[in-house]
Amino acid sequence: MKGNRLRTCIFSCVACLLLFSAPTAVPQTPDTVLVKIEKRTGAAVSAGTLAGVRAVQELDTCWIAESPPQALSRLRRRGVAFEVLDRSPADKTYFLVRVPGVDDVDTLRGLGTVWPIEGDLCLFWSGGENVRELLPPEFVIKRLSGPIPVAISLGPPITGRAVLRRPPVPARREQVDLIAEMVSQVSPEHLTAHIRDLQLFQTRYASTPNCEESGNYILDFFRGLGLEAQVDYFPVASRFTTGNIVATIPGRTAPDRVVIVCAHYDSTSDQRLTEAPGADDDGSGTAAVMEIARVLAGYAFDFTVRLICFSAEEWGLYGSKFYAEEARRRGEQIIGVVNMDMVAYTDQVPEDLDVVANPGSEWLADRYIASVRTYALLDTLKVVSSSFTGSDHSPFWDQGYSALCLIEDTTLRNPNYHKVTDLLDTLNMEFATSVTRASLAATADLAQPFRELQPPTALTARQLVNRSLFSRAKTVYLQWTPGSGRVAGYNVYRTTTPGQLYQRIGRTSVSASSYVDRLLDPRITYYYVVTAVDGQGSESNYSEQVSDGTQGAQRW
Amino acid sequence: MTVALARTGLAGQPEKQSPRFDVSVLAGVLRPSDESFRALYGGSHVPIAVQLEYRLRPRLALFGGVQFVGADGRTVAEGAQTGDEDFPLRFTAYSIRAGALMLTAKRGWTVFAGGGANYSSYHEEWTGAPIAASGAAYGFVAQAGARHVLSGPITLSGAVEYTYAPADSDASPGGRIDLGGLGISLGVGIQF
């Protein structure tokens, strides 16, 4: 009897539970679905087609995006090719995984859900953030953390690899070439010593105390140079906290503009908790940042230079993602990011340095290569690809910033990669020194060494297009506020690639504070900067850049 | 031979044959059809033409000729911009045309109307600047007019002419420019 009553009671409780929980058991319409949208589309895509669809990751041939379910029928109607990857993405953490070989996708299949996305890239999720410890160390991972502030654009993919046989040559050569002076101070001995020191921490795997100690070593080094430096802490996978080491050389004339040179100081290997020397990955990049800091600390620049050693890169780019998202949130005006990741191993001599950019950063790659040609003995290979996402430049791309990744080979050729054998004695320090010199020169060129003679201000441009029956020509009217003091004249420079490759117009300086540039091709947008010159031939840095027809100026 | 001589003899006073050829030199006023042309070079120009006619039959003639038009102008600013400066222009065009005319003659007057093909070769340059464009346009010409014998072989001609000569142009909003127009011309000629 008692048993019957107990059974009745239990049955009633279960019935009540089922009754009250019934509404939540009904499948809910998800707020968003995760989709892969092909860039190449057969139809013309109007502005409203992609309304509500938010980018998560750009790759060469496609976008990974979040879309409201109701937008899918619109995409289908308008001929946009897409594929639903996950119908309930809420509370999931996705990783983009580059597998060493296509056959290795099967390894992932046993560990979680996998979608081959493009080439050797897969989308992977396993129900947690602890993917680094789940996957073999040779799998390169990037954590995707929701929508990014980049607008989705469709069209033919823009990719390419180019050895620049005839590289751009800077038009302006200094009387006193400060950059050459800086480059000459880069020391291979210092670089070697830094890599050796980093290697001595035995492992720098993020989450280990050794990693934090190596961070403190870098922090102390920066502070020892007299730089402002701090640790920016952030959480990783809800498991531990680690920090980016950030040093700053404040800009003298436009400190709100920032140039970043960076690398990651954490490492990994197949024995990551005890032994991950990471001499090449990325002791080499970190040592380069430290050496660049040592040299640049003795100079002043127009713009702020930030030297950053990121942590938790190997966990899925946590450190750089944290920094880039925060930078975007506080409206930091980052001109360009130079990220060095594995810059000391050579599988052949001479080795060329791969300079990887997405289409929006191609100008930065060209400018970097121009610096290489002027200041360093180094062959380069420019690689334009949005799919090269496995290093700390990628979160900056996600936030719409221009960024480069410098790497010895985009196709990994270092047999010691993520192994306990990634040691200093496997590296080519001559190559590492050349990369450091080139990166220092590019950073200094972007940040513009401070000069007493100041450039003109308030540069404006106005355009007029004249036309006849068969020809058109543009006239651009430039005006600026005259400089004061020992200014004897001005040099006007023009380019068709914003921020670089300025060519001086005319052989003589102009004395007035205006200039008219005539008979230009109206189909081309021209960009201008002006410098001030004094009686001794010294020249200021470039002024703000203006494009024809716009009043808005930008300082490069 | 005998017969021929006899015929000549018969025609001791030979039959007066109407002339087969007419060569005229004409000048006049041309109003270009294209508004852009008028804006750049003005609304009226003075073409000079030489035209040769061959009377195939009493009421049908073939014609061929050359016309030259030269004009000076100034560039215009595009869109709503107001130009601070402009550039002087020089435009020249040679047109070669050929076609057929229907004729009717009465009391020393010949009235004609007809049409044919037109080929124009043009050159435009910005004077003093390294900008120039040359090209060709194919179209048609239609003309109507009258000719009066003044004295002996000398004639006075007047004609109205419409030419259509579209040329491709990247500078034109529509991508094409009509180099032709409506013209009135007056000239003198010789018949033989």
Contacts between the chains, C-beta under 8 A, distances in Angstrom:
chain1	res1	chain2	res2	distance
A	464	B	77	5.8
A	464	B	81	5.4
A	464	B	83	5.9
A	464	B	84	6.4
A	464	B	85	7.7
A	465	B	77	6.9
A	465	B	78	4.3
A	465	B	79	7.5
A	465	B	81	7.0
A	466	B	75	3.9
A	466	B	76	7.0
A	466	B	77	6.0
A	466	B	78	7.4
A	466	B	83	6.6
A	466	B	85	7.9
A	466	B	86	5.9
A	466	B	87	6.0
A	467	B	75	6.1
A	467	B	76	6.2
A	467	B	77	7.8
A	467	B	78	5.4
A	467	B	171	4.9
A	468	B	40	5.9
A	468	B	73	7.6
A	468	B	75	5.3
A	468	B	87	7.9
A	468	B	89	5.2
A	468	B	124	5.8
A	468	B	126	6.6
A	468	B	131	7.9
A	468	B	133	7.9
A	468	B	171	6.5
A	469	B	36	6.5
A	469	B	37	6.5
A	469	B	40	6.2
A	469	B	91	6.9
A	469	B	124	5.5
A	469	B	133	7.7
A	469	B	167	8.0
A	469	B	169	6.0
A	469	B	171	6.5
A	469	B	172	7.1
A	469	B	177	5.2
A	470	B	124	5.2
A	470	B	133	3.6
A	470	B	135	7.2
A	470	B	167	7.7
A	470	B	169	5.0
A	470	B	170	7.5
A	470	B	171	5.5
A	470	B	177	7.4
A	471	B	124	7.1
A	471	B	126	6.8
A	471	B	131	5.0
A	471	B	132	7.6
A	471	B	133	5.4
A	471	B	171	5.6
A	472	B	78	7.2
A	472	B	170	7.5
A	472	B	171	4.7
A	473	B	75	7.7
A	473	B	87	7.5
A	473	B	126	7.4
A	473	B	129	7.5
A	473	B	131	6.0
A	475	B	84	7.7
A	475	B	85	6.8
A	477	B	84	7.2
A	518	B	129	7.9
A	519	B	129	5.6
A	519	B	130	7.3
A	519	B	131	6.6
